[in-house]
Structure formats: C-alpha cells, structure tokens
Amino acid sequence: MSKYRNRLPQLAGRLFATDAGLETELIFHDGRELPHFAAFDLLKTDAGFERLRAYYVRYAQIARAHRLGLVLETPTWRASPDWGEKLGYDAEALADANRRAVGLLLEIRAAFETPATPVVVSGNLGPRGDGYRAETRMSATQARDYHAWQIGTFAGTDADLVSVFTMNYAEEAIGVALAARERAMPAVISFTLETDGRLPSGQPLAEAIEQTDAASGGHPVYYMINCAHPTHFAGALRAGGAWRNRVRGLRANASRRSHAELDASTDLDDGNPQELGAQYRALRPLLPRLTVVGGCCGTDHRHVGSICDALAA
C-alpha cells in the first residue's frame, strides 16, 4: 500500500488550490479537436503527454508561489467504459490510460511537493452520460456497477482518493460513493448546478448531499460544487443549513451562461478573473469548511491565480 494512501491534508482546514478548465483550455486556447471532451486521449502520444504535463505544472507553480496545498486531478473525466468504447479503447488500453494519468501526476508531485505545498493525487471520474442533462438515469446500484471498474483501476495505483465531477442527479453520486466504499477508496462528490442553484434533475443541493450521505453511510469525505457560476448558487448557500459543512471544494465557471447556453457556445466566455476571485472571497463565509478551490469551464491559470490571491490575502 502506498505511503500516500488516504493521506488527505486538505481535511485539516488549510487552503488547497486545484486546476481549472482543462478541456476548454485545450479546445479554445490550443485549438485542439477533443472528441467527446476526452482530454485523457492525449496520453497516448508523447506530445500529448507533455502538453498535459505543462498544464499541471502551471498549477503546481501557482500553489507553490502562494504557499498553498495542491490537489491534482487526473485528466480522466471521460476515461470510463462507455466513453472509452466510443473513442476506440478496449478495457486494457483504457485501464492503461487511467494508470498513466496517475503516473503523470505522481511525477509532478515528486518534483513540486514541499512541506508548505503538500500534493494530493485524485483519480478523476465523470458522469456516465451528459454532464449537463439528467435524462437517462441509473439506479444507485447500476451506477455503482458502472463506476466500479474505473474506481477499481485507481485503487490499484498510488492515487490518494477518487473524485467524481459534474454529477447532475443523486443516484449516480450514490453509486460512486458505494463503489469507492467497497474498494476502500476515499471519495469526493461534486455536483453541478443550474442557474437556480438546483441540480439539473431539479433536486436542491442540500437534499442531494443528504440523500447521498444517507445511502452511502456518509462515505464521501466531502462534497464540491463545479461547473456553475457563483451567482447561480449563492442563494442556495445563503439559505443556510448544516449541510454546508460537507462542502469543502469549489470549482466554478467564469461564465454566467446556463448549461444550455454553454453547450451551444462556439466561443469561450472566460469572464473576468479578478471578479471571479472576489466572488470566491464573498462566498467563503457561506462555506465554513471550504479548503479546495479551482475553476471549471472557461477558466485557466489566470482565474486560479486570482482566486488564490483573493483567498490567501
């Protein structure tokens, strides 16, 4: 067992940075074709591997400059069986891609970790279906069975935990938590929200967290919010409730656009990095245990740097 297994210093209360909108950066900044939004496909070539390395190194440098911790997420949001099949990967090749992604981040940890900047490596998962629409839903049991393969792959590596992003209905989040519990892997659940502060399924965030905790025996080590602008969910946070203590992470969009508008966009709305940093600072009193901060669609190193400036001040 790795000496890093279950080592989660972000639970101690200090601030940790994480990365930003990897896929939107590759598409809109690099001009890359990214079939099915699958950044992990770059791992199959040396040039792609080095491009991903350069992406993560930039965030490691931001964390060290601010003397913050760092959570590194593998570029494997689409590296699960259904998406892998669409991209032409068989099970062995897909498992290798997940393992190679962890290996890349372990190399960066070895190069950048210091006592002031502890580095956590997270095996990243995404939804089985569309991240923005809760149309074809699984039961919690079906979701557990689907995500078990990728979680099991990460459990065989030196990843410290698994994190699933852009969950849009509770049953899939429960399935991830159950599969992680069965493999003794710490898990983080990140929900995405619409402009009304609710999940795309229509469920309030507080209810989704409470339902996931109840069904999984409280297995998630914490929850996050991702792929929504702060103005979309500030009202839900202001409504209060003890559930907010379960939310330790935030990866917001720079854009105020709705999910439907983002899906239809042919341009990148990268908002205002300084404004986003100020919005994170305004949200911090509403999230008393917030420790992990980064960005999502449309954000890049400028936004994360601004967020770190605003919160570390």
BANUVEX-193309 format. One record per residue: residue in three letters; x, y, z of N, C-alpha, C, O in turn. Coordinates in steps of 0.1 Angstrom, whole numbers, padded with zeros to 4 digits, always signed. Example, Ala and Ser with C-alpha at 12.3 -4.5 7.8 and 13.67 -1.06 7.14 Angstrom:
2
ALA+0132-0057+0078+0123-0045+0078+0132-0033+0078+0142-0033+0085;SER+0128-0022+0071+0137-0011+0071+0129+0000+0079+0134+0011+0080;
***
This chain:
313
MET+0008-0012+0000+0000+0000+0000+0009+0012+0000+0019+0013+0007;SER+0005+0022-0008+0013+0035-0009+0013+0042+0004+0003+0042+0012;LYS+0024+0048+0007+0025+0057+0019+0016+0069+0018+0013+0075+0028;TYR+0011+0072+0006+0002+0083+0004-0013+0080+0005-0021+0089+0006;ARG-0016+0067+0005-0030+0062+0005-0037+0069+0017-0032+0068+0028;ASN-0048+0074+0014-0057+0081+0024-0051+0093+0031-0055+0097+0041;ARG-0040+0098+0025-0034+0110+0031-0041+0122+0025-0038+0126+0013;LEU-0049+0128+0033-0058+0139+0028-0056+0151+0036-0065+0154+0044;PRO-0045+0158+0035-0042+0170+0043-0052+0181+0041-0053+0190+0049;GLN-0060+0181+0030-0070+0192+0028-0081+0191+0038-0089+0201+0039;LEU-0082+0180+0045-0092+0179+0056-0088+0187+0068-0097+0189+0077;ALA-0076+0191+0069-0071+0198+0081-0075+0213+0082-0073+0219+0092;GLY-0080+0218+0071-0085+0232+0072-0077+0242+0064-0082+0253+0062;ARG-0065+0239+0060-0057+0248+0052-0061+0249+0038-0068+0239+0033;LEU-0058+0259+0031-0063+0261+0017-0054+0253+0007-0042+0253+0008;PHE-0061+0247-0002-0055+0240-0013-0060+0245-0027-0072+0248-0028;ALA-0051+0247-0036-0055+0250-0050-0057+0237-0058-0052+0227-0054;THR-0065+0238-0068-0065+0228-0078-0065+0234-0092-0063+0246-0093;ASP-0068+0226-0102-0066+0232-0116-0079+0238-0121-0088+0242-0113;ALA-0081+0240-0134-0092+0248-0139-0098+0241-0150-0101+0228-0150;GLY-0102+0248-0161-0109+0242-0172-0100+0235-0182-0098+0241-0193;LEU-0096+0223-0179-0086+0216-0188-0092+0215-0202-0085+0218-0212;GLU-0104+0210-0203-0109+0207-0217-0112+0219-0225-0108+0220-0237;THR-0117+0230-0218-0120+0242-0226-0107+0249-0229-0106+0256-0240;GLU-0096+0247-0221-0083+0253-0225-0078+0246-0237-0073+0253-0246;LEU-0079+0233-0237-0073+0225-0249-0081+0229-0262-0075+0230-0272;ILE-0094+0230-0261-0102+0233-0273-0100+0247-0277-0098+0250-0289;PHE-0102+0257-0268-0103+0271-0272-0090+0278-0272-0087+0287-0280;HIS-0080+0274-0264-0067+0280-0263-0058+0274-0273-0050+0280-0280;ASP-0058+0260-0273-0049+0253-0282-0054+0250-0296-0047+0247-0305;GLY-0068+0251-0297-0074+0248-0310-0074+0233-0313-0074+0229-0325;ARG-0074+0225-0303-0074+0210-0304-0088+0205-0307-0097+0210-0301;GLU-0088+0194-0315-0101+0186-0315-0100+0177-0303-0090+0171-0300;LEU-0111+0177-0296-0112+0169-0284-0125+0160-0284-0135+0164-0278;PRO-0125+0149-0292-0137+0141-0293-0143+0137-0279-0136+0133-0270;HIS-0156+0140-0278-0163+0136-0266-0157+0143-0253-0159+0138-0242;PHE-0150+0154-0255-0144+0162-0244-0134+0153-0236-0133+0155-0224;ALA-0127+0144-0243-0119+0134-0236-0104+0139-0236-0097+0136-0246;ALA-0100+0146-0226-0086+0150-0225-0076+0138-0223-0065+0139-0227;PHE-0081+0127-0217-0072+0116-0215-0066+0110-0228-0056+0103-0227;ASP-0073+0113-0239-0068+0107-0252-0054+0113-0255-0047+0107-0263;LEU-0051+0124-0250-0038+0130-0253-0026+0121-0247-0015+0122-0251;LEU-0030+0113-0237-0019+0105-0231-0013+0094-0240-0002+0089-0237;LYS-0019+0092-0251-0015+0081-0260-0003+0085-0268+0004+0077-0275;THR+0001+0098-0269+0012+0103-0276+0022+0110-0266+0018+0116-0256;ASP+0034+0110-0270+0044+0117-0261+0041+0132-0261+0042+0139-0251;ALA+0037+0138-0273+0035+0152-0274+0022+0155-0265+0022+0166-0258;GLY+0012+0147-0266+0000+0149-0257+0003+0148-0243-0001+0156-0235;PHE+0012+0138-0239+0016+0137-0225+0023+0149-0220+0020+0154-0209;GLU+0032+0154-0228+0039+0166-0224+0030+0179-0223+0033+0187-0215;ARG+0020+0179-0232+0011+0191-0231+0003+0190-0218+0001+0201-0211;LEU-0001+0178-0214-0008+0177-0201+0002+0180-0190-0002+0187-0180;ARG+0014+0176-0191+0024+0179-0180+0025+0194-0178+0025+0199-0167;ALA+0026+0201-0190+0028+0216-0189+0016+0222-0182+0017+0232-0175;TYR+0004+0217-0186-0008+0222-0179-0008+0221-0164-0010+0231-0157;TYR-0005+0209-0159-0005+0207-0145+0007+0214-0138+0005+0219-0127;VAL+0018+0215-0144+0030+0222-0138+0026+0237-0135+0031+0242-0125;ARG+0018+0243-0144+0015+0257-0142+0007+0258-0129+0009+0268-0121;TYR-0002+0249-0125-0009+0250-0113-0001+0246-0101-0003+0251-0090;ALA+0009+0237-0103+0018+0234-0092+0026+0247-0089+0029+0249-0077;GLN+0030+0254-0099+0038+0267-0097+0029+0277-0089+0034+0284-0081;ILE+0016+0278-0093+0007+0287-0086+0006+0283-0071+0007+0292-0062;ALA+0004+0271-0068+0003+0266-0054+0016+0269-0046+0015+0274-0035;ARG+0027+0266-0052+0040+0269-0045+0042+0284-0043+0047+0288-0032;ALA+0038+0292-0053+0040+0307-0051+0032+0312-0040+0036+0322-0034;HIS+0020+0306-0038+0011+0311-0028+0012+0303-0015+0006+0306-0005;ARG+0022+0293-0014+0024+0285-0003+0011+0278+0001+0007+0278+0013;LEU+0004+0273-0008-0008+0265-0006-0006+0251-0010+0003+0247-0016;GLY-0015+0242-0004-0015+0228-0009-0020+0227-0023-0025+0237-0029;LEU-0020+0215-0029-0024+0213-0042-0031+0200-0044-0026+0190-0040;VAL-0043+0200-0050-0050+0188-0054-0049+0186-0069-0054+0195-0076;LEU-0043+0176-0073-0041+0173-0088-0052+0163-0092-0052+0152-0086;GLU-0060+0166-0102-0070+0157-0107-0065+0151-0120-0061+0159-0130;THR-0066+0138-0121-0062+0132-0134-0071+0136-0145-0082+0140-0143;PRO-0066+0136-0158-0074+0141-0169-0083+0130-0175-0084+0128-0187;THR-0090+0123-0165-0097+0111-0169-0112+0112-0167-0119+0102-0165;TRP-0118+0124-0168-0132+0126-0167-0140+0118-0177-0152+0114-0174;ARG-0134+0115-0188-0141+0107-0198-0135+0092-0199-0139+0085-0209;ALA-0127+0088-0190-0120+0076-0192-0127+0064-0185-0121+0056-0178;SER-0140+0064-0187-0148+0053-0182-0153+0044-0193-0152+0048-0205;PRO-0158+0032-0191-0161+0022-0201-0169+0027-0213-0165+0025-0225;ASP-0180+0034-0211-0189+0038-0222-0181+0048-0231-0182+0047-0243;TRP-0175+0058-0225-0168+0068-0233-0156+0062-0239-0153+0066-0251;GLY-0149+0054-0232-0137+0047-0238-0140+0039-0251-0133+0040-0260;GLU-0152+0032-0250-0156+0025-0262-0159+0034-0274-0155+0031-0285;LYS-0165+0045-0271-0168+0055-0282-0155+0060-0288-0155+0063-0300;LEU-0144+0060-0280-0132+0065-0285-0122+0054-0291-0111+0057-0295;GLY-0127+0042-0291-0120+0031-0296-0110+0024-0287-0101+0017-0291;TYR-0112+0026-0274-0104+0019-0264-0110+0006-0259-0122+0006-0256;ASP-0102-0004-0259-0106-0016-0252-0103-0015-0237-0097-0005-0233;ALA-0107-0025-0229-0106-0024-0215-0091-0023-0210-0088-0015-0201;GLU-0082-0030-0217-0068-0029-0213-0062-0016-0216-0055-0010-0208;ALA-0065-0010-0228-0060+0003-0232-0065+0014-0223-0058+0023-0219;LEU-0078+0012-0219-0084+0023-0211-0078+0022-0197-0076+0033-0191;ALA-0076+0010-0191-0070+0009-0178-0056+0015-0178-0052+0022-0169;ASP-0049+0012-0189-0035+0018-0190-0036+0033-0191-0027+0040-0185;ALA-0046+0039-0197-0047+0053-0198-0049+0059-0184-0043+0069-0180;ASN-0058+0053-0176-0061+0057-0163-0048+0056-0154-0045+0066-0146;ARG-0041+0045-0155-0029+0044-0147-0018+0054-0152-0011+0059-0143;ARG-0017+0056-0165-0007+0066-0170-0010+0080-0165-0001+0088-0162;ALA-0023+0083-0164-0027+0096-0159-0022+0098-0144-0017+0109-0141;VAL-0024+0088-0136-0019+0088-0122-0004+0090-0122+0001+0098-0114;GLY+0003+0082-0130+0017+0083-0131+0022+0097-0134+0032+0101-0128;LEU+0016+0104-0143+0019+0117-0147+0019+0126-0134+0028+0134-0132;LEU+0008+0125-0127+0006+0134-0115+0016+0130-0104+0020+0139-0096;LEU+0019+0118-0103+0029+0114-0093+0043+0120-0096+0050+0124-0087;GLU+0046+0121-0109+0058+0127-0113+0058+0142-0109+0068+0147-0104;ILE+0047+0149-0111+0046+0163-0107+0047+0164-0092+0053+0174-0087;ARG+0041+0155-0085+0042+0156-0070+0056+0155-0066+0061+0162-0057;ALA+0063+0145-0072+0077+0143-0068+0086+0156-0070+0095+0158-0063;ALA+0082+0163-0081+0090+0175-0085+0086+0187-0077+0095+0196-0075;PHE+0074+0188-0072+0069+0201-0067+0065+0201-0052+0064+0211-0046;GLU+0063+0189-0046+0058+0189-0032+0069+0194-0023+0081+0191-0024;THR+0064+0202-0013+0073+0207-0003+0064+0207+0010+0052+0205+0009;PRO+0071+0209+0022+0063+0210+0034+0052+0221+0033+0041+0219+0039;ALA+0054+0232+0026+0044+0242+0025+0034+0239+0015+0023+0245+0015;THR+0037+0230+0005+0028+0226-0005+0026+0211-0006+0032+0205-0015;PRO+0019+0205+0003+0016+0191+0001+0007+0189-0011-0001+0197-0015;VAL+0009+0178-0018+0002+0175-0030-0006+0162-0029-0001+0152-0025;VAL-0019+0163-0033-0028+0152-0032-0031+0148-0047-0034+0157-0055;VAL-0031+0135-0050-0034+0130-0063-0048+0123-0063-0050+0114-0055;SER-0057+0128-0071-0070+0123-0072-0073+0117-0085-0071+0123-0096;GLY-0079+0105-0085-0084+0098-0097-0097+0104-0101-0107+0103-0093;ASN-0098+0110-0112-0110+0118-0116-0119+0110-0124-0116+0103-0134;LEU-0132+0111-0121-0143+0104-0128-0153+0114-0132-0154+0125-0127;GLY-0161+0111-0142-0172+0119-0147-0185+0111-0149-0185+0099-0146;PRO-0195+0118-0153-0208+0111-0154-0208+0101-0165-0200+0102-0175;ARG-0216+0091-0164-0218+0081-0175-0224+0087-0187-0220+0084-0198;GLY-0233+0097-0185-0240+0103-0196-0235+0118-0197-0224+0121-0194;ASP-0245+0126-0202-0242+0140-0204-0241+0147-0190-0249+0145-0181;GLY-0231+0155-0189-0229+0162-0176-0239+0173-0173-0241+0177-0162;TYR-0245+0178-0184-0254+0189-0182-0269+0185-0181-0277+0193-0176;ARG-0272+0173-0185-0286+0169-0186-0288+0156-0179-0281+0146-0181;ALA-0298+0155-0170-0301+0143-0162-0313+0136-0169-0324+0135-0164;GLU-0310+0131-0181-0320+0125-0190-0321+0110-0188-0331+0105-0183;THR-0311+0103-0191-0310+0088-0189-0304+0085-0176-0292+0087-0174;ARG-0312+0081-0166-0306+0080-0152-0305+0065-0149-0313+0056-0153;MET-0295+0062-0140-0293+0049-0135-0298+0049-0121-0300+0059-0114;SER-0301+0037-0116-0303+0035-0102-0290+0036-0095-0279+0035-0101;ALA-0290+0037-0082-0277+0037-0074-0269+0024-0077-0257+0025-0077;THR-0276+0013-0077-0269+0000-0080-0263+0000-0093-0252-0005-0095;GLN-0270+0004-0103-0264+0005-0117-0252+0014-0118-0242+0011-0124;ALA-0253+0025-0111-0242+0035-0111-0230+0029-0104-0219+0031-0108;ARG-0233+0022-0093-0222+0015-0085-0215+0005-0095-0202+0005-0095;ASP-0222-0003-0101-0216-0013-0110-0209-0007-0122-0198-0012-0126;TYR-0214+0004-0127-0207+0011-0138-0194+0017-0134-0184+0015-0141;HIS-0194+0025-0123-0182+0032-0119-0172+0023-0112-0160+0028-0110;ALA-0176+0011-0108-0167+0003-0100-0154+0000-0108-0143-0002-0102;TRP-0155-0002-0121-0143-0006-0129-0132+0005-0128-0121+0002-0126;GLN-0136+0018-0131-0126+0028-0131-0121+0031-0117-0109+0033-0115;ILE-0130+0030-0107-0125+0032-0093-0116+0021-0089-0106+0023-0082;GLY-0119+0008-0093-0110-0003-0090-0096-0001-0097-0086-0005-0091;THR-0096+0005-0109-0083+0008-0115-0075+0018-0107-0063+0016-0105;PHE-0082+0028-0103-0075+0038-0094-0070+0032-0081-0060+0036-0076;ALA-0078+0023-0076-0075+0017-0063-0062+0009-0064-0055+0006-0054;GLY-0058+0004-0076-0046-0003-0078-0034+0006-0081-0023+0001-0084;THR-0036+0019-0080-0025+0029-0082-0022+0036-0069-0027+0032-0058;ASP-0013+0046-0069-0010+0054-0058-0018+0067-0057-0014+0076-0050;ALA-0030+0067-0063-0039+0078-0061-0044+0078-0047-0046+0068-0041;ASP-0045+0090-0041-0049+0091-0027-0064+0090-0025-0069+0086-0015;LEU-0072+0093-0036-0087+0093-0035-0092+0093-0049-0085+0094-0059;VAL-0105+0092-0050-0112+0094-0063-0122+0106-0061-0128+0108-0050;SER-0124+0113-0072-0133+0124-0072-0142+0123-0084-0136+0122-0095;VAL-0155+0124-0083-0164+0124-0094-0170+0138-0096-0175+0144-0086;PHE-0169+0144-0108-0173+0157-0111-0186+0158-0120-0188+0148-0128;THR-0193+0169-0119-0204+0171-0127-0215+0161-0126-0222+0157-0135;MET-0218+0157-0113-0229+0149-0110-0242+0157-0111-0243+0168-0105;ASN-0252+0152-0118-0264+0160-0120-0277+0153-0115-0288+0159-0116;TYR-0275+0142-0108-0286+0136-0101-0280+0127-0090-0269+0122-0091;ALA-0288+0125-0079-0282+0119-0067-0278+0105-0068-0268+0100-0063;GLU-0286+0097-0076-0284+0083-0076-0270+0079-0082-0264+0069-0077;GLU-0266+0086-0092-0253+0083-0097-0242+0086-0087-0232+0079-0086;ALA-0243+0098-0080-0234+0101-0069-0234+0090-0059-0223+0087-0054;ILE-0245+0085-0055-0246+0074-0045-0238+0062-0050-0231+0056-0043;GLY-0240+0059-0063-0233+0047-0069-0218+0048-0068-0211+0039-0065;VAL-0213+0060-0071-0199+0063-0070-0194+0061-0055-0184+0054-0053;ALA-0202+0066-0046-0198+0065-0032-0198+0051-0028-0189+0047-0020;LEU-0207+0043-0032-0208+0029-0028-0197+0021-0034-0190+0013-0027;ALA-0194+0023-0047-0182+0016-0053-0169+0020-0047-0161+0011-0045;ALA-0167+0032-0043-0155+0037-0036-0154+0030-0022-0143+0026-0018;ARG-0165+0030-0015-0165+0024-0002-0161+0009-0003-0153+0004+0006;GLU-0166+0002-0013-0163-0012-0014-0148-0014-0017-0143-0025-0014;ARG-0142-0005-0023-0128-0006-0026-0119+0002-0017-0107+0004-0019;ALA-0124+0006-0006-0117+0013+0005-0110+0026+0000-0099+0029+0004;MET-0116+0032-0010-0110+0045-0016-0118+0057-0010-0130+0057-0012;PRO-0111+0067-0005-0119+0079-0001-0125+0085-0014-0119+0084-0025;ALA-0136+0091-0013-0143+0097-0024-0148+0111-0022-0152+0114-0011;VAL-0147+0119-0032-0152+0133-0032-0163+0133-0043-0161+0128-0054;ILE-0175+0139-0039-0186+0140-0049-0188+0155-0052-0190+0163-0043;SER-0188+0158-0065-0190+0172-0069-0203+0173-0078-0203+0166-0088;PHE-0212+0181-0073-0225+0183-0080-0224+0195-0089-0217+0205-0085;THR-0230+0195-0101-0232+0207-0109-0246+0212-0107-0255+0205-0104;LEU-0247+0225-0109-0260+0232-0105-0264+0241-0117-0256+0246-0125;GLU-0277+0243-0118-0283+0252-0128-0283+0266-0123-0279+0268-0112;THR-0288+0275-0131-0288+0289-0127-0297+0292-0115-0296+0302-0109;ASP-0306+0282-0112-0315+0284-0100-0309+0277-0087-0315+0277-0077;GLY-0296+0272-0088-0290+0266-0077-0294+0252-0074-0289+0246-0064;ARG-0302+0246-0083-0306+0232-0081-0298+0223-0091-0293+0228-0101;LEU-0297+0210-0088-0292+0201-0098-0300+0201-0111-0312+0205-0110;PRO-0294+0197-0122-0302+0195-0134-0314+0186-0132-0324+0187-0140;SER-0314+0177-0123-0325+0169-0120-0337+0176-0113-0348+0171-0112;GLY-0334+0189-0109-0344+0197-0102-0343+0196-0087-0349+0203-0080;GLN-0334+0187-0082-0333+0185-0067-0324+0196-0061-0314+0200-0067;PRO-0328+0201-0049-0320+0211-0042-0306+0204-0038-0306+0192-0035;LEU-0296+0212-0038-0283+0207-0035-0283+0201-0021-0277+0190-0019;ALA-0289+0208-0011-0289+0202+0003-0295+0188+0003-0290+0180+0010;GLU-0306+0186-0004-0312+0173-0004-0303+0162-0011-0303+0151-0006;ALA-0296+0166-0022-0288+0157-0029-0276+0152-0019-0273+0140-0019;ILE-0270+0162-0012-0260+0158-0003-0265+0149+0008-0259+0139+0012;GLU-0276+0153+0014-0282+0145+0025-0286+0131+0020-0284+0121+0027;GLN-0291+0130+0008-0295+0117+0003-0283+0108+0000-0283+0096+0003;THR-0272+0114-0005-0260+0106-0008-0254+0102+0005-0249+0090+0006;ASP-0253+0110+0015-0247+0106+0027-0256+0095+0034-0250+0085+0039;ALA-0269+0096+0033-0277+0086+0040-0276+0073+0033-0276+0062+0040;ALA-0275+0073+0020-0275+0060+0012-0261+0053+0012-0260+0041+0010;SER-0250+0061+0015-0237+0056+0015-0230+0055+0028-0218+0052+0030;GLY-0238+0057+0039-0232+0057+0052-0222+0068+0054-0213+0067+0062;GLY-0224+0080+0047-0215+0091+0049-0202+0089+0043-0192+0095+0048;HIS-0200+0080+0033-0187+0077+0028-0179+0088+0022-0167+0089+0024;PRO-0186+0097+0014-0178+0108+0008-0171+0116+0019-0176+0120+0029;VAL-0158+0119+0017-0150+0127+0026-0154+0141+0026-0153+0148+0036;TYR-0159+0146+0014-0165+0159+0013-0172+0160+0000-0171+0151-0009;TYR-0179+0171-0002-0186+0174-0014-0180+0187-0020-0173+0195-0014;MET-0183+0188-0033-0178+0200-0041-0190+0205-0049-0200+0198-0052;ILE-0188+0217-0054-0197+0223-0065-0188+0226-0077-0178+0232-0075;ASN-0192+0222-0089-0184+0226-0100-0194+0229-0112-0205+0225-0112;CYS-0188+0235-0122-0194+0239-0135-0207+0247-0133-0217+0244-0139;ALA-0207+0257-0124-0217+0267-0123-0211+0280-0118-0200+0280-0111;HIS-0217+0291-0122-0211+0304-0118-0216+0307-0103-0227+0303-0099;PRO-0207+0314-0096-0211+0317-0082-0225+0324-0080-0232+0321-0071;THR-0229+0332-0090-0242+0338-0089-0253+0328-0090-0265+0331-0086;HIS-0251+0316-0096-0261+0306-0097-0265+0299-0084-0276+0295-0082;PHE-0255+0298-0075-0258+0290-0063-0256+0298-0050-0257+0292-0039;ALA-0252+0311-0051-0250+0319-0038-0263+0319-0030-0262+0318-0018;GLY-0275+0320-0037-0287+0320-0029-0290+0307-0021-0295+0307-0010;ALA-0286+0296-0027-0288+0283-0020-0279+0282-0008-0283+0277+0002;LEU-0267+0288-0009-0258+0288+0002-0263+0297+0013-0262+0294+0025;ARG-0268+0309+0009-0273+0318+0019-0285+0313+0027-0288+0318+0038;ALA-0292+0303+0021-0304+0297+0028-0299+0290+0041-0307+0287+0050;GLY-0286+0287+0042-0281+0281+0054-0283+0266+0055-0289+0260+0046;GLY-0279+0261+0066-0281+0246+0069-0267+0240+0072-0257+0243+0067;ALA-0268+0230+0081-0256+0222+0084-0249+0215+0073-0238+0212+0073;TRP-0257+0212+0062-0252+0205+0050-0240+0213+0044-0231+0207+0038;ARG-0239+0226+0046-0229+0234+0040-0215+0230+0046-0205+0232+0039;ASN-0215+0224+0058-0202+0219+0064-0196+0207+0056-0185+0204+0058;ARG-0204+0201+0048-0200+0190+0040-0193+0194+0027-0187+0186+0020;VAL-0195+0207+0024-0189+0212+0011-0175+0218+0014-0174+0229+0020;ARG-0165+0212+0009-0151+0217+0011-0145+0222-0002-0134+0227-0001;GLY-0151+0220-0013-0145+0223-0026-0154+0231-0035-0166+0229-0035;LEU-0147+0240-0043-0155+0248-0053-0146+0250-0065-0135+0254-0065;ARG-0153+0246-0077-0147+0248-0090-0157+0254-0099-0164+0247-0106;ALA-0158+0267-0098-0169+0275-0105-0165+0278-0120-0153+0278-0123;ASN-0175+0281-0128-0173+0286-0141-0170+0301-0140-0174+0308-0131;ALA-0163+0306-0150-0161+0320-0152-0173+0326-0158-0175+0338-0157;SER-0180+0319-0166-0192+0324-0174-0205+0323-0166-0207+0313-0158;ARG-0213+0333-0168-0226+0332-0162-0236+0325-0170-0248+0324-0167;ARG-0232+0320-0182-0241+0313-0191-0247+0300-0184-0240+0294-0176;SER-0259+0297-0188-0265+0284-0184-0258+0273-0190-0251+0274-0200;HIS-0261+0260-0186-0256+0248-0192-0260+0247-0207-0252+0244-0215;ALA-0273+0251-0209-0278+0250-0223-0270+0260-0232-0267+0257-0243;GLU-0268+0272-0227-0260+0282-0234-0246+0278-0236-0240+0280-0247;LEU-0240+0272-0226-0226+0267-0228-0225+0256-0238-0216+0255-0246;ASP-0235+0247-0238-0235+0236-0248-0236+0241-0262-0230+0235-0271;ALA-0243+0252-0264-0244+0257-0277-0234+0267-0281-0234+0272-0293;SER-0225+0271-0272-0215+0281-0275-0204+0277-0285-0199+0265-0284;THR-0201+0286-0294-0189+0283-0303-0177+0292-0299-0167+0292-0305;ASP-0179+0300-0288-0168+0309-0284-0166+0306-0269-0174+0299-0262;LEU-0155+0311-0264-0151+0308-0250-0155+0321-0242-0149+0332-0245;ASP-0163+0320-0232-0166+0331-0223-0158+0329-0210-0161+0320-0202;ASP-0147+0336-0210-0138+0334-0198-0140+0344-0187-0132+0345-0178;GLY-0150+0352-0188-0154+0361-0177-0143+0370-0173-0136+0375-0182;ASN-0142+0373-0160-0132+0382-0155-0125+0376-0143-0131+0373-0133;PRO-0112+0372-0145-0105+0365-0134-0106+0372-0121-0108+0366-0110;GLN-0104+0385-0120-0104+0393-0108-0118+0393-0101-0119+0392-0089;GLU-0128+0394-0110-0141+0394-0105-0144+0380-0099-0151+0379-0088;LEU-0140+0369-0105-0142+0356-0100-0135+0354-0087-0141+0348-0078;GLY-0123+0359-0085-0116+0358-0073-0124+0365-0062-0125+0360-0050;ALA-0129+0377-0065-0137+0384-0055-0150+0377-0051-0154+0377-0039;GLN-0156+0370-0061-0168+0362-0058-0165+0350-0049-0173+0347-0040;TYR-0154+0344-0051-0150+0333-0042-0148+0338-0028-0152+0332-0018;ARG-0142+0350-0027-0139+0355-0013-0153+0359-0006-0154+0357+0006;ALA-0162+0363-0014-0175+0367-0009-0183+0354-0004-0191+0354+0005;LEU-0180+0343-0011-0187+0330-0008-0181+0323+0004-0187+0315+0011;ARG-0169+0327+0008-0162+0319+0018-0169+0319+0031-0169+0308+0038;PRO-0175+0330+0036-0182+0329+0049-0194+0319+0048-0199+0315+0058;LEU-0199+0317+0036-0211+0308+0034-0207+0293+0033-0215+0285+0034;LEU-0194+0291+0032-0189+0277+0031-0178+0276+0042-0166+0277+0039;PRO-0181+0274+0054-0172+0275+0065-0160+0265+0065-0150+0267+0071;ARG-0162+0254+0057-0151+0244+0056-0144+0244+0042-0138+0234+0038;LEU-0146+0254+0035-0140+0255+0021-0125+0254+0022-0119+0262+0029;THR-0119+0244+0015-0104+0243+0015-0099+0241+0001-0087+0243-0001;VAL-0107+0236-0008-0101+0233-0022-0108+0242-0032-0120+0242-0034;VAL-0100+0250-0039-0105+0259-0049-0098+0259-0062-0086+0257-0063;GLY-0106+0259-0072-0101+0259-0086-0111+0264-0095-0120+0272-0091;GLY-0111+0261-0108-0120+0266-0118-0126+0254-0126-0122+0243-0125;CYS-0135+0258-0134-0141+0248-0143-0142+0255-0157-0133+0262-0161;CYS-0153+0253-0165-0153+0257-0179-0150+0271-0180-0155+0280-0174;GLY-0141+0274-0190-0137+0288-0193-0126+0293-0185-0121+0304-0188;THR-0122+0287-0174-0112+0292-0165-0098+0286-0169-0097+0276-0175;ASP-0088+0293-0165-0074+0289-0167-0066+0294-0155-0071+0297-0145;HIS-0052+0294-0157-0043+0297-0146-0046+0311-0141-0043+0314-0130;ARG-0051+0320-0150-0053+0334-0145-0064+0334-0135-0063+0342-0125;HIS-0074+0327-0137-0086+0326-0127-0081+0320-0114-0084+0325-0103;VAL-0074+0309-0115-0070+0302-0103-0060+0311-0095-0061+0312-0083;GLY-0051+0318-0102-0042+0327-0096-0050+0338-0088-0046+0342-0077;SER-0060+0343-0095-0068+0354-0088-0076+0349-0076-0077+0356-0066;ILE-0081+0337-0077-0088+0331-0066-0079+0329-0054-0082+0332-0043;CYS-0067+0324-0057-0057+0322-0047-0053+0335-0040-0051+0336-0028;ASP-0051+0345-0049-0048+0359-0043-0059+0364-0034-0056+0369-0023;ALA-0071+0362-0038-0083+0367-0030-0084+0359-0017-0087+0366-0007;LEU-0082+0346-0017-0085+0338-0005-0073+0338+0004-0074+0336+0016;ALA-0061+0339-0001-0049+0338+0007-0045+0351+0013-0037+0352+0023;ALA-0052+0362+0009-0049+0375+0014-0053+0376+0029-0051+0387+0035;
***
